[in-house]
């Protein structure tokens, strides 16, 4: 009996620290693929004993109201960034890309989408207004005594909520409103740091730097168009002295969803934590029907194709061209596709509504990944060392694939305008299949990515818990966050020094002039 009590006490002592370390985390997530990686992070936090509460809209597309590992508060809204909104944008972009010249396409994606971009943020602003205007909900959130707010700042609501509740703020981040997140917090010389959407590398010619500068100015214009949406919310609920952009960059920790195996080297900040590939994990066994299909490929192996959650179908003629190309290959193909069955589909191709992408990429028989270039898929391909054939739609996808191409892990990047012409699709796949360097280069990137003292997920979890333990991470925030733009760039110092130099020059000029006048008068008197 005494031994039983002793064992019980020992078990209690072992479990007690874990229980005590559990915290209360308030989550303001984003929809779509952003939710997919946020969800992975939340499951890991739940497994460590943390309580998770999510604020979601009544028209939420991805975020379910009921879950075993988080609770929710649902805010009633009239509109949202839902499935129909995204599908409409994707359809319009695909249609435009197929008929546009490269320069026209560039201006369409950077300038022509202004109205849609602002409208999407306006919908989020309405959600934030409805949330903060719900006094009962705000009372509950205040009474719960959360330890921090975890959010994705591609939309601006999370930073406003954290300030309203006076809570530490942690970002799960790649995008900050209209720009890549580094531009919001770290020194970012655009002479060698390409703007997302530019299709440039970190080695630019003069005219490429001109293009990069133009796109930077366009991005800044987008930011200030969106600013008004959120500034009105700040003025109403936080007071007119709270500047939205200042709130946005004032997060304690920035969990950045990239690493420098993938990203170009660049300046960074002490409160930026890199967790690229945090969602990647060793492959699990495939479902029996998929395993049998994969094994039936023999020595030729398998190609998998997925264009992400937003591109579930293609124009019929394009789908037929892709299916016909697959039919000419000796490999088996698993294609995630929800559209009508292509007429040219070969016996070697399996259409699926969903695929266990990570587990397939980790299978030794998978030879090539045909992908749209989303961050999640690219990181999984790097983790498992599978070379890529890229078919990007927009946003950051081309730039992600360009980084792989520059590192020799991806073929020429295809476009919706040319993928179904001159056997381009078939040629790109055959190039990656037949040239060993693509797989060798991707496996080298995989070794670099995996060679870390701590896994990206454990690193992210440590810093989230660090913020909870210390009620923030103010000691890591640079002073630049509190400086005006003219102080940060020393414009006032330059004006002061320029004025001082001008005064010295004027003083010297008048002194010399006076001396010359005196000498002239003296000479006249002597004569």
C-alpha positions in Angstrom: 0.0 0.0 0.0 2.8 2.4 0.9 4.5 1.5 -2.4 1.2 2.5 -4.2 1.1 5.8 -2.5 4.7 6.5 -3.3 4.1 5.7 -7.0 1.0 7.9 -7.0 3.0 10.8 -5.5 5.8 10.3 -7.9 3.4 10.3 -10.9 1.8 13.5 -9.6 5.2 15.2 -9.3 6.0 14.2 -12.9 2.7 15.5 -14.3 2.5 18.6 -12.2 5.0 20.8 -14.1 3.3 20.0 -17.4 -0.1 21.0 -15.9 1.3 24.3 -14.5 2.9 25.3 -17.8 -0.3 25.1 -19.7 -1.4 28.5 -20.9 -4.5 30.3 -22.4 -3.9 31.3 -26.1 -6.4 33.4 -28.1 -6.1 32.7 -31.8 -7.2 35.1 -34.6 -6.5 32.9 -37.7 -6.7 33.5 -41.5 -8.7 31.3 -43.9 -7.6 29.0 -46.7 -4.1 27.5 -46.8 -3.0 29.9 -44.0 -5.4 28.0 -41.7 -3.9 24.7 -42.7 -0.5 25.5 -41.3 -2.0 27.4 -38.3 -4.0 24.3 -37.5 -0.9 22.2 -37.4 0.7 24.6 -34.9 -2.5 24.6 -32.8 -2.5 20.8 -32.6 1.1 20.9 -31.4 0.3 23.5 -28.7 -2.7 21.5 -27.6 -0.5 18.4 -27.2 1.6 20.4 -24.7 -1.3 21.2 -22.5 -2.3 24.7 -23.7 -5.9 25.9 -23.9 -6.8 27.3 -27.3 -9.7 29.6 -28.2 -10.4 30.8 -31.7 -12.4 33.8 -32.8 -14.0 32.9 -36.2 -16.6 34.5 -38.5 -20.1 32.9 -39.0 -19.2 32.4 -42.6 -15.9 30.7 -42.0 -14.8 28.4 -44.8 -12.0 26.3 -43.3 -12.3 26.9 -39.6 -14.8 24.5 -38.0 -16.9 25.6 -35.0 -16.5 22.4 -33.1 -13.2 20.7 -32.4 -11.6 18.4 -29.8 -8.6 20.6 -29.3 -9.9 24.2 -29.4 -13.0 26.1 -28.5 -14.5 28.9 -30.6 -16.3 32.2 -30.4 -18.3 32.8 -33.6 -19.0 36.4 -34.7 -22.0 37.0 -36.9 -21.1 38.7 -40.2 -22.9 39.4 -43.5 -19.9 38.6 -45.8 -16.6 37.0 -45.6 -13.6 35.8 -47.7 -15.4 32.5 -48.5 -15.0 29.8 -51.0 -17.0 31.5 -53.7 -14.9 34.7 -53.4 -11.7 32.8 -53.8 -13.0 30.6 -56.6 -14.1 33.8 -58.5 -10.6 35.3 -58.2 -8.9 32.2 -59.2 -11.1 31.7 -62.3 -10.6 35.3 -63.4 -6.8 35.1 -62.9 -6.6 31.8 -64.9 -8.7 33.3 -67.7 -6.6 36.4 -67.8 -3.3 34.6 -67.6 -4.1 32.5 -70.6 -4.7 35.5 -72.9 -2.3 38.1 -71.5 1.1 39.2 -72.5 3.7 39.0 -69.8 3.9 42.7 -69.2 0.0 43.0 -69.2 -0.1 40.1 -66.7 2.4 41.8 -64.4 0.4 45.0 -64.3 -2.9 43.1 -63.8 -1.6 41.3 -60.8 0.0 44.4 -59.2 -2.4 47.2 -60.2 -5.5 45.6 -61.7 -6.3 43.7 -58.5 -6.3 46.8 -56.3 -10.1 46.9 -56.0 -10.4 43.2 -55.2 -7.6 43.5 -52.7 -9.1 46.4 -50.8 -12.6 44.8 -50.9 -11.2 41.6 -49.2 -9.7 43.7 -46.4 -12.9 45.6 -46.1 -14.7 42.3 -45.3 -12.1 41.6 -42.7 -12.6 45.1 -41.2 -16.3 44.5 -40.9 -15.6 41.2 -39.1 -13.3 43.0 -36.6 -15.8 45.8 -36.1 -18.5 43.2 -35.3 -16.2 41.4 -32.9 -15.1 44.5 -31.0 -18.6 45.8 -31.0 -19.9 42.7 -29.3 -19.6 43.8 -25.6 -20.6 40.4 -24.2 -17.9 38.7 -26.3 -15.3 41.3 -25.2 -16.3 40.8 -21.6 -15.8 37.0 -21.9 -12.4 37.4 -23.6 -11.2 39.9 -20.9 -12.5 37.6 -18.1 -10.7 34.5 -19.5 -7.3 36.1 -18.8 -5.4 35.0 -21.9 -1.6 34.8 -22.0 -1.2 36.0 -25.6 -2.8 36.4 -29.0 -1.5 34.2 -31.8 -2.4 35.4 -35.3 -1.5 35.5 -39.0 -1.0 39.1 -40.0 -1.8 38.7 -43.7 -5.1 40.4 -42.4 -5.0 43.2 -39.9 -7.5 42.1 -37.3 -5.2 40.1 -34.9 -3.0 43.0 -34.0 -6.0 45.2 -33.2 -7.5 42.5 -31.0 -4.3 42.1 -29.1 -4.0 45.8 -28.5 -7.7 46.1 -27.4 -7.1 43.2 -24.8 -3.6 44.5 -23.9 -2.0 41.1 -24.6 1.4 40.0 -25.9 1.3 39.3 -29.7 2.9 36.4 -31.6 2.8 36.1 -35.4 2.6 33.0 -37.5 3.7 34.9 -40.5 4.8 35.0 -44.1 2.8 38.0 -45.4 2.1 41.4 -43.8 -0.9 42.9 -45.5 0.5 43.6 -49.0 4.1 42.7 -48.6 6.5 40.0 -47.5 6.8 40.2 -43.7 10.5 41.1 -43.5 9.8 44.4 -45.2 7.6 45.5 -42.2 10.3 44.9 -39.6 13.8 44.4 -40.9 16.1 46.6 -43.1 15.3 45.5 -46.7 17.5 47.1 -49.4 15.6 46.6 -52.6 18.8 46.7 -54.5 19.2 42.9 -53.8 16.0 41.9 -52.0 13.3 41.1 -54.7 9.7 42.2 -54.1 7.3 39.4 -54.2 5.6 39.2 -57.6 8.6 40.7 -59.4 9.9 37.3 -60.6 13.5 38.5 -59.7 16.4 36.9 -57.8 18.8 38.6 -55.4 21.2 39.2 -58.3 19.6 42.0 -60.4 20.7 44.0 -63.4 20.1 47.8 -63.5 16.7 47.5 -65.3 15.6 44.7 -63.0 16.4 47.0 -60.0 14.2 49.7 -61.7 11.4 47.1 -62.0 11.9 46.1 -58.3 11.7 49.8 -57.3 8.5 50.3 -59.2 6.9 47.2 -57.7 8.0 48.4 -54.2 6.2 51.7 -54.7 3.1 49.8 -55.9 3.2 47.7 -52.8 3.4 50.8 -50.6 0.4 52.3 -52.4 -1.5 49.0 -51.7 -0.6 49.3 -48.0 -1.9 52.8 -47.7 -5.1 51.9 -49.5 -5.7 49.1 -47.0 -4.6 51.3 -44.0 -7.8 53.3 -44.1 -9.9 50.1 -43.6 -8.2 49.2 -40.3 -7.4 52.8 -39.2 -11.1 53.5 -38.9 -11.5 50.5 -36.6 -8.5 51.6 -34.5 -9.9 55.2 -34.2 -13.3 53.8 -33.0 -12.1 51.2 -30.5 -8.5 52.1 -29.6 -8.5 55.9 -29.9 -7.2 58.3 -32.5 -3.7 58.2 -31.2 -3.2 54.6 -32.2 -1.6 54.3 -35.6 -2.5 51.0 -37.3 0.9 50.3 -39.0 2.6 50.9 -35.6 0.3 48.3 -34.0 1.0 45.9 -36.9 4.7 45.8 -36.5 4.7 45.7 -32.7 4.5 41.9 -32.3 6.7 40.3 -29.7 7.8 37.3 -31.8 7.5 36.8 -35.5 7.4 33.0 -36.3 8.5 33.2 -40.0 7.4 30.3 -42.2 10.6 30.2 -44.2 14.3 29.4 -43.6 17.5 30.3 -45.4 17.7 27.0 -47.2 14.8 28.4 -49.2 14.9 32.2 -48.8 17.6 34.5 -50.1 20.0 35.7 -47.4 19.0 39.1 -46.1 19.1 41.2 -42.9 16.7 40.2 -40.1 15.8 41.0 -36.5 16.3 39.4 -33.1 12.6 38.7 -32.5 12.2 36.9 -35.9 12.2 33.1 -35.4 12.5 31.0 -38.5 10.3 27.9 -38.6 10.3 27.0 -42.3 9.0 23.5 -42.8 7.5 23.3 -39.3 4.6 21.4 -40.8 6.8 18.7 -42.4 7.1 15.3 -40.8 8.2 11.7 -41.7 5.8 10.0 -44.1 3.2 7.6 -42.7 2.0 4.5 -44.5 -0.3 5.2 -47.4 -3.9 4.0 -47.5 -4.0 0.5 -49.1 -5.5 1.5 -52.4 -2.9 4.2 -52.9 -0.1 1.9 -51.8 -1.2 -0.7 -54.3 -1.3 1.9 -57.1 2.1 3.3 -56.2 3.7 -0.2 -56.1 2.2 -1.0 -59.5 4.5 1.6 -61.0 7.4 -0.7 -60.8 10.8 0.8 -61.6 9.4 3.8 -63.3 7.9 5.4 -60.1 5.2 7.9 -59.6 4.4 11.5 -60.4 2.0 13.4 -58.1 0.2 16.6 -59.1 -1.6 19.1 -56.9 -2.3 22.8 -57.6 -3.4 23.6 -54.1 -6.8 23.9 -52.4 -7.9 26.9 -54.6 -7.3 25.4 -58.1 -9.4 22.2 -58.0 -10.3 22.3 -61.7 -8.9 23.7 -65.0 -10.4 24.8 -68.3 -11.4 21.6 -70.2 -8.9 22.0 -73.1 -6.0 22.6 -70.6 -7.0 19.6 -68.5 -7.1 17.4 -71.7 -3.6 18.5 -72.7 -2.2 17.8 -69.3 -3.9 14.4 -69.1 -2.7 13.5 -72.6 0.9 14.4 -71.6 0.6 12.1 -68.5 -0.7 9.3 -70.7 2.5 9.3 -72.7 4.7 8.7 -69.7 5.7 5.2 -68.3 5.2 6.5 -64.7 2.0 6.2 -62.8 0.3 9.6 -61.9 -1.8 10.6 -58.9 -3.6 13.9 -59.8 -5.6 15.8 -57.3 -8.4 17.1 -59.5 -12.1 17.8 -58.9 -13.2 18.9 -62.4 -14.8 16.8 -65.1 -12.8 13.7 -66.1 -10.5 14.7 -69.0 -11.3 12.9 -72.3 -7.6 12.1 -72.8 -7.0 10.5 -69.4 -4.7 7.6 -69.6 -4.8 4.3 -67.7 -1.7 5.3 -65.8 -3.4 8.3 -64.1 -5.5 8.2 -60.9 -7.7 11.2 -60.2 -8.4 11.9 -56.5 -10.4 14.6 -54.6 -7.7 14.6 -51.9 -4.3 13.1 -51.4 -2.0 12.6 -48.3 0.5 15.0 -49.9 3.2 14.7 -47.2 3.0 10.9 -47.1 3.2 10.6 -50.9 6.2 13.0 -51.1 7.9 10.8 -48.5 7.4 7.6 -50.5 10.6 6.3 -52.2 8.7 5.7 -55.5 7.7 9.3 -56.0 9.9 10.9 -58.7 8.4 14.4 -59.4 6.0 16.8 -57.8 3.9 19.0 -60.2 2.9 21.9 -57.9 1.5 25.4 -57.9 4.3 26.7 -55.7 2.5 27.4 -52.5 4.8 27.7 -49.4 3.5 24.6 -47.7 4.0 22.3 -50.7 7.4 23.7 -51.6 8.6 23.2 -48.0 7.3 19.6 -48.0 9.1 18.9 -51.3 12.3 20.3 -49.8 11.9 18.2 -46.7 11.4 15.0 -48.6 13.9 15.8 -51.4 11.4 15.6 -54.4 12.2 17.8 -57.4 9.4 20.1 -58.7 7.7 21.0 -61.9 6.0 24.4 -61.3 2.7 25.7 -62.6 2.1 28.9 -60.5 -1.1 30.9 -60.6 -0.1 34.1 -58.8 0.6 35.7 -55.4 4.0 34.4 -54.1 3.9 31.1 -56.1 6.2 32.1 -59.0 8.7 33.5 -56.6 8.7 30.4 -54.5 9.3 28.2 -57.6 12.0 30.6 -58.8 14.0 30.1 -55.6 13.9 26.3 -56.3 14.9 26.8 -59.9 17.8 29.0 -58.9 19.0 26.2 -56.6 18.7 23.6 -59.4 15.7 21.8 -57.9 13.0 22.8 -60.4 12.7 22.9 -64.1 11.7 25.9 -66.2 8.5 27.4 -64.6 5.4 26.8 -66.7 2.6 29.3 -67.1 -1.1 29.0 -67.8 -0.6 30.8 -71.1 1.9 28.2 -72.5 1.4 25.0 -70.5 -0.9 23.4 -73.1 1.2 24.5 -76.1 4.1 22.8 -78.0 4.2 19.9 -75.5 5.7 22.3 -72.8 4.2 20.3 -70.0 5.5 17.0 -71.2 8.9 18.4 -71.9 9.2 19.9 -68.4 8.4 16.6 -66.7 10.7 14.6 -68.9 13.5 17.0 -68.2 13.2 16.6 -64.5 12.8 12.8 -64.8 15.8 12.3 -67.1 18.2 14.8 -65.6 19.6 13.4 -62.2 20.9 16.8 -61.1 17.3 18.0 -60.2 16.9 15.2 -57.6 20.4 15.5 -56.4 20.0 19.3 -55.8 16.7 18.9 -54.0 18.1 16.2 -51.8 21.0 18.5 -50.9 18.5 21.1 -49.9 16.7 18.5 -47.9 19.9 17.6 -46.0 20.6 21.3 -45.3 17.0 21.8 -44.1 17.1 18.8 -41.7 20.5 19.6 -40.3 19.4 21.8 -37.4 19.9 21.6 -33.6 16.2 21.8 -33.0 13.2 21.1 -35.2 11.4 24.1 -36.6 8.2 23.0 -34.7 10.0 22.7 -31.4 11.6 26.1 -32.0 8.2 27.7 -32.7 6.7 26.1 -29.6 9.6 27.3 -27.4 9.2 30.9 -28.4 5.4 30.9 -28.0 5.9 29.5 -24.5 8.7 32.0 -23.9 6.3 34.9 -24.5 3.8 33.3 -22.1 6.4 32.9 -19.4 7.8 36.4 -19.6 4.6 38.3 -20.6 6.1 39.3 -23.9 9.5 39.8 -25.4 10.1 43.5 -25.2 13.8 43.1 -24.9 14.0 41.7 -28.5 12.0 44.6 -30.1 14.3 47.0 -31.9 14.0 50.8 -31.2 13.1 51.3 -34.9 9.5 50.2 -34.1 9.0 53.4 -32.1 10.7 55.8 -34.6 9.0 57.9 -37.2 10.0 57.2 -40.8 12.1 60.4 -41.1 14.0 59.6 -37.9 14.5 55.9 -38.9 16.0 57.0 -42.3 17.9 60.0 -40.6 16.1 62.5 -42.9 16.0 65.0 -40.0 19.7 64.5 -39.3 20.6 64.9 -43.0 18.6 68.1 -43.2 20.2 69.4 -40.0 23.7 68.6 -41.2 22.9 70.0 -44.7 21.6 73.1 -43.1 24.7 73.4 -40.9 27.0 73.0 -43.9 25.0 75.5 -45.8 25.3 78.0 -42.9 29.1 77.5 -42.7 29.4 78.0 -46.5 27.2 81.2 -46.4 29.2 82.5 -43.4 32.5 81.8 -45.2 31.1 83.4 -48.4 30.1 86.6 -46.6 33.3 86.7 -44.6 35.4 86.5 -47.8 33.1 89.1 -49.4 33.6 91.4 -46.4 37.3 91.0 -46.5 37.4 91.7 -50.2 35.3 94.8 -49.7 37.6 96.0 -47.0 40.7 95.4 -49.1 39.1 97.2 -52.1 38.2 100.2 -49.9 41.7 100.3 -48.4 43.2 100.3 -51.9 41.0 103.1 -53.1 42.0 105.3 -50.1 45.7 104.8 -50.7 45.3 105.8 -54.4 
